[in-house]
Amino acid sequence: MKEKVFVIGKGRTCDIILADETVSSIHAEIFYTKNNEINLRDRNSTNGTFLLKNKKFQKVEQTYLSPTDVVKFGLCEIGVKDLLEYLHLKMPPAYQDNHNNNKKNHKVEGDKLLRCIYCGAAKKEGQSCKTCGNETRSIYAKNISR
Protein backbone atom coordinates (compact mmCIF):
# COMPACT_ATOMS: atom_id res chain seq x y z
CA MET A 1 0.00 0.00 0.00
CA LYS A 2 1.41 3.39 -1.02
CA GLU A 3 1.59 6.04 1.70
CA LYS A 4 -0.44 9.24 1.33
CA VAL A 5 1.68 12.38 1.34
CA PHE A 6 0.06 15.68 2.41
CA VAL A 7 1.70 18.83 1.05
CA ILE A 8 2.02 21.96 3.20
CA GLY A 9 2.63 25.41 1.70
CA LYS A 10 0.98 28.57 0.43
CA GLY A 11 0.25 27.19 -3.04
CA ARG A 12 -3.42 26.62 -3.84
CA THR A 13 -2.87 22.94 -4.64
CA CYS A 14 -1.46 22.19 -1.16
CA ASP A 15 -3.42 20.01 1.26
CA ILE A 16 -2.69 22.50 4.05
CA ILE A 17 -2.52 26.11 2.87
CA LEU A 18 -0.61 28.56 5.05
CA ALA A 19 -0.98 32.09 3.65
CA ASP A 20 2.17 33.58 5.09
CA GLU A 21 4.93 35.38 3.18
CA THR A 22 7.59 33.24 4.90
CA VAL A 23 5.99 29.98 3.71
CA SER A 24 7.08 28.58 0.33
CA SER A 25 4.55 27.56 -2.32
CA ILE A 26 5.44 23.93 -1.61
CA HIS A 27 7.11 24.09 1.79
CA ALA A 28 6.97 20.63 3.39
CA GLU A 29 5.07 17.36 3.49
CA ILE A 30 3.68 15.18 6.24
CA PHE A 31 2.92 11.47 6.03
CA TYR A 32 2.72 8.24 8.00
CA THR A 33 5.51 5.70 7.51
CA LYS A 34 4.85 1.99 7.04
CA ASN A 35 5.42 1.63 10.81
CA ASN A 36 2.58 4.10 11.46
CA GLU A 37 4.94 6.90 12.52
CA ILE A 38 4.32 10.53 11.59
CA ASN A 39 7.04 11.96 9.36
CA LEU A 40 7.75 15.54 8.28
CA ARG A 41 9.98 16.40 5.33
CA ASP A 42 11.10 19.87 4.18
CA ARG A 43 10.73 20.37 0.41
CA ASN A 44 13.70 22.71 -0.08
CA SER A 45 11.76 25.64 1.36
CA THR A 46 13.25 29.12 1.31
CA ASN A 47 12.79 29.88 5.02
CA GLY A 48 13.08 26.39 6.50
CA THR A 49 11.06 23.91 8.53
CA PHE A 50 11.62 23.76 12.29
CA LEU A 51 10.74 21.48 15.22
CA LEU A 52 10.42 22.74 18.80
CA LYS A 53 12.93 20.82 20.94
CA ASN A 54 13.98 21.85 24.46
CA LYS A 55 12.09 25.15 24.13
CA LYS A 56 14.00 26.13 20.95
CA PHE A 57 13.10 25.69 17.30
CA GLN A 58 15.65 23.55 15.46
CA LYS A 59 15.83 23.41 11.66
CA VAL A 60 14.98 19.99 10.23
CA GLU A 61 15.16 18.42 6.78
CA GLN A 62 13.25 15.28 7.75
CA THR A 63 12.08 14.09 11.15
CA TYR A 64 9.61 11.90 13.00
CA LEU A 65 6.85 13.74 14.85
CA SER A 66 4.54 13.23 17.79
CA PRO A 67 1.06 14.81 17.91
CA THR A 68 2.30 16.83 20.91
CA ASP A 69 5.12 18.44 18.88
CA VAL A 70 5.08 22.00 17.57
CA VAL A 71 6.52 22.81 14.14
CA LYS A 72 7.25 26.04 12.31
CA PHE A 73 7.14 26.63 8.55
CA GLY A 74 9.05 29.86 7.94
CA LEU A 75 7.56 31.99 10.73
CA CYS A 76 4.20 30.14 10.82
CA GLU A 77 3.98 28.09 14.05
CA ILE A 78 1.46 25.23 14.40
CA GLY A 79 0.88 22.20 16.59
CA VAL A 80 1.18 18.78 14.92
CA LYS A 81 -2.12 17.79 16.56
CA ASP A 82 -3.82 20.63 14.68
CA LEU A 83 -2.24 19.56 11.37
CA LEU A 84 -3.50 16.01 11.87
CA GLU A 85 -6.98 17.14 12.87
CA TYR A 86 -7.13 19.40 9.84
CA LEU A 87 -6.27 16.47 7.61
CA HIS A 88 -8.80 14.28 9.47
CA LEU A 89 -6.14 11.69 10.10
CA LYS A 90 -6.40 9.18 12.88
CA MET A 91 -3.46 9.42 15.23
CA PRO A 92 -1.38 6.26 15.63
CA PRO A 93 -2.53 4.19 18.64
CA ALA A 94 0.88 4.56 20.31
CA TYR A 95 0.29 8.32 20.59
CA GLN A 96 -3.40 8.37 21.53
CA ASP A 97 -2.96 7.90 25.30
CA ASN A 98 -0.21 10.52 25.54
CA HIS A 99 -2.25 12.90 23.42
CA ASN A 100 -5.34 12.52 25.62
CA ASN A 101 -3.27 13.32 28.73
CA ASN A 102 -1.66 16.41 27.20
CA LYS A 103 -3.57 19.51 28.36
CA LYS A 104 -1.50 22.02 26.38
CA ASN A 105 -3.20 22.88 23.11
CA HIS A 106 -1.29 24.69 20.35
CA LYS A 107 -3.39 26.62 17.89
CA VAL A 108 -2.44 28.35 14.68
CA GLU A 109 -1.83 32.02 15.39
CA GLY A 110 -2.31 34.76 12.87
CA ASP A 111 -4.89 36.33 10.59
CA LYS A 112 -8.16 34.62 9.72
CA LEU A 113 -7.85 33.28 6.19
CA LEU A 114 -10.52 32.65 3.61
CA ARG A 115 -10.43 30.84 0.29
CA CYS A 116 -11.15 33.00 -2.77
CA ILE A 117 -14.16 31.55 -4.58
CA TYR A 118 -12.81 32.68 -7.95
CA CYS A 119 -9.30 31.20 -7.98
CA GLY A 120 -9.06 29.13 -4.77
CA ALA A 121 -6.08 31.01 -3.30
CA ALA A 122 -5.89 31.78 0.42
CA LYS A 123 -6.45 35.41 1.34
CA LYS A 124 -6.84 37.54 4.45
CA GLU A 125 -10.39 38.35 5.51
CA GLY A 126 -11.48 41.79 4.27
CA GLN A 127 -8.77 42.06 1.61
CA SER A 128 -8.87 41.47 -2.12
CA CYS A 129 -7.24 38.31 -3.46
CA LYS A 130 -3.54 38.83 -4.31
CA THR A 131 -3.73 36.11 -6.96
CA CYS A 132 -6.73 37.19 -9.05
CA GLY A 133 -7.57 40.62 -7.59
CA ASN A 134 -11.22 39.84 -6.85
CA GLU A 135 -12.84 40.93 -3.61
CA THR A 136 -14.80 38.17 -1.95
CA ARG A 137 -17.26 38.67 0.86
CA SER A 138 -16.65 36.27 3.70
CA ILE A 139 -20.23 35.00 3.50
CA TYR A 140 -19.36 33.47 0.11
CA ALA A 141 -15.89 32.28 1.01
CA LYS A 142 -14.95 29.04 2.67
CA ASN A 143 -13.18 29.60 5.99
CA ILE A 144 -9.87 27.70 5.87
CA SER A 145 -8.42 28.73 9.21
CA ARG A 146 -8.35 26.24 12.07
TAHU-V285269 format. One record per backbone hydrogen bond with DSSP energy under -0.5 kcal/mol. CO is the residue of the C=O (numbers start at 0). NH is the residue of the N-H. If there is no record, write none. Layout:
CO,NH
CO,NH
This chain:
3,31
4,6
5,29
6,14
6,15
7,26
7,27
8,17
10,13
14,16
15,8
15,17
16,18
17,19
19,22
23,9
24,10
24,26
26,42
27,7
28,40
29,5
30,38
32,35
36,32
37,64
38,30
39,62
40,28
47,73
48,59
49,71
50,52
50,57
52,55
55,52
57,50
59,48
60,41
62,39
64,37
65,68
66,80
68,79
69,51
70,77
71,49
71,73
72,74
72,75
74,76
75,72
76,108
77,70
78,82
79,83
80,84
81,85
82,86
83,88
84,87
91,94
91,95
92,95
92,96
94,98
95,99
96,100
97,101
98,101
100,102
103,105
111,124
112,143
112,144
113,115
113,122
114,141
115,119
120,115
122,113
123,126
128,132
133,128
136,139
136,140
140,142
141,114
